[in-house]
Amino acid sequence: MPLSPRQLAVLRMIAAGADTATIARDLSYSERSIKNIVHEITVQLGVRNRTQAVAHAIREGLI
């Protein structure tokens, strides 16, 4: 299942080095929502953490 536009936006910001609070502020979500989105991303991509998610997304050409 492909990542949603919202998930891709969060993943791009993670790749750019943004922390949870910054992503939440910039995208107008709560920090809890961003944590949930990051969890959804890691589950969908089958990786363990946000670093692996970024590496996987780059390898697969998602970002």
Phi, psi and chi 1 to 4 in degrees:
 res  aa     phi    psi   chi1   chi2   chi3   chi4
   1 MET       -  127.5 -176.9  159.8  109.0      -
   2 PRO   -69.9  156.3   22.6  -29.0      -      -
   3 LEU   -72.9  146.7  -63.9  176.4      -      -
   4 SER   -75.9  162.5   70.8      -      -      -
   5 PRO   -56.6  -36.8  -27.2   35.5      -      -
   6 ARG   -65.2  -44.0  176.6  175.5   71.5  164.1
   7 GLN   -63.9  -41.1  -69.3  169.4  -34.9      -
   8 LEU   -64.2  -38.8  -73.5  171.1      -      -
   9 ALA   -61.8  -44.2      -      -      -      -
  10 VAL   -64.6  -44.3  170.0      -      -      -
  11 LEU   -61.9  -40.0 -165.0   52.6      -      -
  12 ARG   -63.2  -40.1  -76.4 -173.6 -170.6  102.6
  13 MET   -68.9  -37.0  -68.2 -172.4   75.5      -
  14 ILE   -62.1  -44.7  -68.0  169.5      -      -
  15 ALA   -61.3  -30.5      -      -      -      -
  16 ALA   -81.0   -4.4      -      -      -      -
  17 GLY    98.5    8.1      -      -      -      -
  18 ALA   -75.0  143.3      -      -      -      -
  19 ASP   -90.1  174.6   62.3    4.6      -      -
  20 THR   -57.3  -45.0  -58.6      -      -      -
  21 ALA   -63.3  -41.4      -      -      -      -
  22 THR   -65.7  -44.3  -58.2      -      -      -
  23 ILE   -61.2  -45.1  -63.5  168.5      -      -
  24 ALA   -59.9  -45.8      -      -      -      -
  25 ARG   -64.6  -46.4 -175.1 -176.1   63.8 -117.6
  26 ASP   -68.7  -32.8  -70.4   -4.8      -      -
  27 LEU   -98.7    1.6  -63.5 -179.9      -      -
  28 SER    60.2   45.4  -60.7      -      -      -
  29 TYR  -121.0  165.4  -71.4  109.8      -      -
  30 SER   -78.5  158.8   69.6      -      -      -
  31 GLU   -60.8  -36.2  -73.5 -171.8   44.8      -
  32 ARG   -62.3  -41.0 -173.8   74.8 -145.3  143.9
  33 SER   -62.7  -40.7  -68.2      -      -      -
  34 ILE   -65.4  -41.3  -62.7  -57.7      -      -
  35 LYS   -61.4  -40.2  -71.4  176.7 -176.5  179.1
  36 ASN   -64.8  -41.6  -73.3  -24.6      -      -
  37 ILE   -63.5  -43.6  -67.0  167.6      -      -
  38 VAL   -61.3  -40.9  171.0      -      -      -
  39 HIS   -61.9  -45.0  175.8   72.5      -      -
  40 GLU   -58.3  -42.4  -68.2  168.0    1.1      -
  41 ILE   -61.9  -47.8  -68.5  167.6      -      -
  42 THR   -64.5  -37.8   58.3      -      -      -
  43 VAL   -66.7  -46.7  168.6      -      -      -
  44 GLN   -62.7  -38.1  -84.5 -173.2 -102.4      -
  45 LEU   -85.8  -11.7  -62.9  179.9      -      -
  46 GLY    70.2   38.5      -      -      -      -
  47 VAL  -119.2  170.7  -63.4      -      -      -
  48 ARG   -92.0  -29.3  -67.7 -177.2 -176.1 -171.9
  49 ASN  -152.7  178.2   56.0   47.0      -      -
  50 ARG   -65.8  -32.6   56.2  175.9   54.9 -158.4
  51 THR   -64.1  -46.0  -56.7      -      -      -
  52 GLN   -64.9  -34.9  -71.8 -178.1   -8.6      -
  53 ALA   -62.6  -43.4      -      -      -      -
  54 VAL   -65.0  -46.0  168.5      -      -      -
  55 ALA   -60.4  -44.0      -      -      -      -
  56 HIS   -62.9  -45.1  176.8   82.1      -      -
  57 ALA   -63.1  -37.8      -      -      -      -
  58 ILE   -68.0  -46.9  -69.7  170.2      -      -
  59 ARG   -58.7  -38.1  -82.7 -165.8  -49.3  -89.7
  60 GLU   -87.2   -2.8  -62.9  -63.1  -41.7      -
  61 GLY    74.7   22.9      -      -      -      -
  62 LEU   -76.7  -30.6  -60.2  173.7      -      -
  63 ILE  -133.5      -   58.8  171.9      -      -
